[in-house]
Every structure is written in C-alpha cells, then in structure tokens.
Amino acid sequence: MNTRWPRWIKILVSSAIGLAAIAIGYFVWLLFLGGIAISDRAMLWKMLREEGGETPSAEVVARQLRVPEGFRIGVWAEDVPSARLMAGTATGDVLLTQPRGGRLLLLRADRDGDGRSDGRVVLFEGLDRPNGIDLHEGWLYLAEASRVVRVRFDEAQGRVEGTPQPIVTGLTADGNHWRKSVRVGADGKLYLGQGSTCNVCIEPDPRRATVMRFNLDGTAGEIIATGTRNPYGLDWAPWDGAMYATENGRDLIGDDIPPDELNRIEAGRDYGWPYVHGRNIVDPEYGPGNAAKIAAATPPAHEFRAHNAPLGIRFLRHPERPSDYARTALVALHGSWNRTVPDGYAVVALDWDADGRIRERPFVQGFRGEAGLIGRPVDVLEAADGSIYISDDYAGVIYRVTRSMPPPPPT
C-alpha cells in the first residue's frame, strides 16, 4: 500500500478488503458447505452471476409443463433475460421490464397466428433497474430503483411520446429488495410497493417494507400499510375493489416456516414484519418484548407454503373465462432457494368463495421436473383476448396459456 496515503485511509481500505473477504468466504460456506438449507446451489449460483437456464424446447415444455384440462401452454417470446413485470395494451402487445438490463421492451402481439410474438421494440434502455409497470389513461407508469416516472404512451401505435417525467423521487435502493412495484388502483390512485433492505431488521427509512399511495402526478404521497417485508405483486379484486399484495416471508428459521403471504391491504394497517409472521409465528429476534405490536398485526388473507416466493398476481377479468375461474387470481410462485427440498416454481390459482375464504389450486406446474429446473415464474398477465402470459426470469422467456379448442363433434 502506498505509504504516502494518510493512515486513516490505509485503515479504511484494509477494513473494506477484510470485510469483502469475510463476505465472500461466508457466501462460499453457505453455498457449498451446507451452512443453511439451499434448494438448488447451481440455480442460486447462476442467479448471483445474473445467468439463467436455456430456453426449454417445445418437447420439454410439452412433456414437463402441465396446465388444467381445456388449456395449453407454449413459449411465446424468448431471449428476454431478467424478464420481470408486464402490462398489456388494448392491441395485444405486451410491455416487459428487464431490471438487470435497464430496459423496457414492447413485445408485439401474435398477429400471424404462429403462436409467437411478432417481434420486439426497445422503448427505453439505460434505465435504473426498472421493475414495476402499469398503463392508465394514456400514461405509462414505470418504477425504477429510486424513482417512479411516467410518459405518454400510444397503445394503438405501440410507442412512447416524449421523455419520462419523474413523479416520485428520492426512494432508497439499497439492500435486498430494491425492486419497486407500481400500479394504478381501482380508485384512480397510484400505489407503490417497496420492500425491505434486509431479511429482518428495523428499517431506518420508514418507507421501506411499506405500501404507499399517491395522486397520479406523484403528489400527496402517504404510507398506507406497514410491516410488509416485500409487497411485490399488487392487484384489486374486481367484485369488491379490495387491494391485495403478495409478500415473501423471512428466511433462515426453517424449511417450513414462516409461510409466504397474500395480504389484503387496507389503509392504516400493519402486517407484522419483522415482529411476527403468518398468523402467529413470533420472530425469534424481534418478537420478544413486542407483544403489543404482535397483537395489533393484521394476519394474512392467505398463506402460501414457506419459501414458495409469490410474486406477480393478477385477478382474471375476461368475460369469457371458464365458470370455475369466476372469482380467481393467478399468482406466480418464483420458487424456493432457502429450503432443503425445493418447492414452488409454479403458477397457482386462488379462488375466493362467497364468504371470502380463499382456496389454492394448481394452474401451471412442472417448471421443476425430470428435465431439471427449466424456469422460475415472475409475473402473470391476462391479455385483452383472454390469453394469459407468464414471465420467467430464469429461462428468459414469456409463456402464453390459451384455451384449447375442443375436438370437432363426430360426423
């Protein structure tokens, strides 16, 4: 080290190098020496290196992915690494964020009938890790890592008009859950979900691990829900306007606890993190001494299996959907990493009965099977024609699920 540097700089640099070495050593111990239960070390290694799997062949998709009777699934677009959240246009095009690449894509609708997207257009690149996206009354809303912007968008032409206007700025983007989700609600307000910096901690920034609400121009911002570790998927039930958000529970306290959650978001509610998880699992680090906070926490509307990692959620609205999907939301389960036996890696249907009870059933299964791990679902989108799109950031593809045509009647 250069001896002309001040002693405090030498100490600082040496400390930083030492901490980096410790962090790398700890990661290697976790990943390869079994310090914790890990579902798939190869998958985790690829994720951390920002790599993924290959596009599954049509034969693998047909053999391994399973959908309910009356549906079929196929790859609709490929070579879209870091494929995250989607928005659909009235003309059938799909907007897709790619946080790691800093891009926003427009994927053309399948107008030639070959079952594939007809091409793509890069609407923006060089963005700061874009994730959340929505379209509303001629505006495209986009959540980057530290701000939310909007820009005029012509759905008929599939093009943006002008440059993005920042409407929410100064958001923190450090730590674990830097991705932001943004949607326009049934009440015409803009909602922003922002996750925590950590697994469990007390956040110095009160906006982390919350759901916020703004006017459409970004003014009058307020925190409406707290204690939500990672409120990722946001949507509203069409029958009563209730808002729901998916949440990934904390890690490192067991294979089967705590459950991941679906929360019914109501203004003024606290959902328990980091003090309590699920309906009554007290956190071993932050629960003791916080009985009042635990008692006041709002329990989840639905519990997913631990470490299934629910991300995107979409309530089905198409008028010609099957009758047994009348009060249904589809949820993408990204799949476990912190679990001895891998779990998740699916899209599930949540059905609401007349009394508000929720039942979970399979919709797309088989992303992990005999051919190994072929994908990790992130988001679900119902298109204007009733087709269902599923983004997959591991294989870098978009799947499309359509209704199967019944066989012709016998003659």
Sequence and secondary structure as in RCSB ss.txt:
>XXXX:A:sequence
MNTRWPRWIKILVSSAIGLAAIAIGYFVWLLFLGGIAISDRAMLWKMLREEGGETPSAEVVARQLRVPEGFRIGV
WAEDVPSARLMAGTATGDVLLTQPRGGRLLLLRADRDGDGRSDGRVVLFEGLDRPNGIDLHEGWLYLAEASRVVR
VRFDEAQGRVEGTPQPIVTGLTADGNHWRKSVRVGADGKLYLGQGSTCNVCIEPDPRRATVMRFNLDGTAGEIIA
TGTRNPYGLDWAPWDGAMYATENGRDLIGDDIPPDELNRIEAGRDYGWPYVHGRNIVDPEYGPGNAAKIAAATPP
AHEFRAHNAPLGIRFLRHPERPSDYARTALVALHGSWNRTVPDGYAVVALDWDADGRIRERPFVQGFRGEAGLIG
RPVDVLEAADGSIYISDDYAGVIYRVTRSMPPPPPT
>XXXX:A:secstr
  TTS HHHHHHHHHHHHHHHHHHHHHHHHHHS SS  S HHHHHHHHTT       HHHHHHH B  TTEEEEE
EE   TT   EEE TTS EEEEETTTTEEEEE    SSSSS   EEEEE S SS  EEEEETTEEEEE SS EEE
EEEETTTTEEEEEEEEEE      SS   EEEEE TTS EEEEE  SSSS   SSTTTTEEEEE TTS S EEEE
E  S EEEEEE TTT  EEEEE    SS SS S EEEEEE TTEE  TTTEETTTEE TTTSTT HHHHHH    
SEEE TT  EEEEEE   TTS GGGTTEEEEEE   SSSSS    EEEEEEE TTS EEEEEEEB SEETTEE  
 EEEEEE TTS EEEEETTTTEEEEEEE        
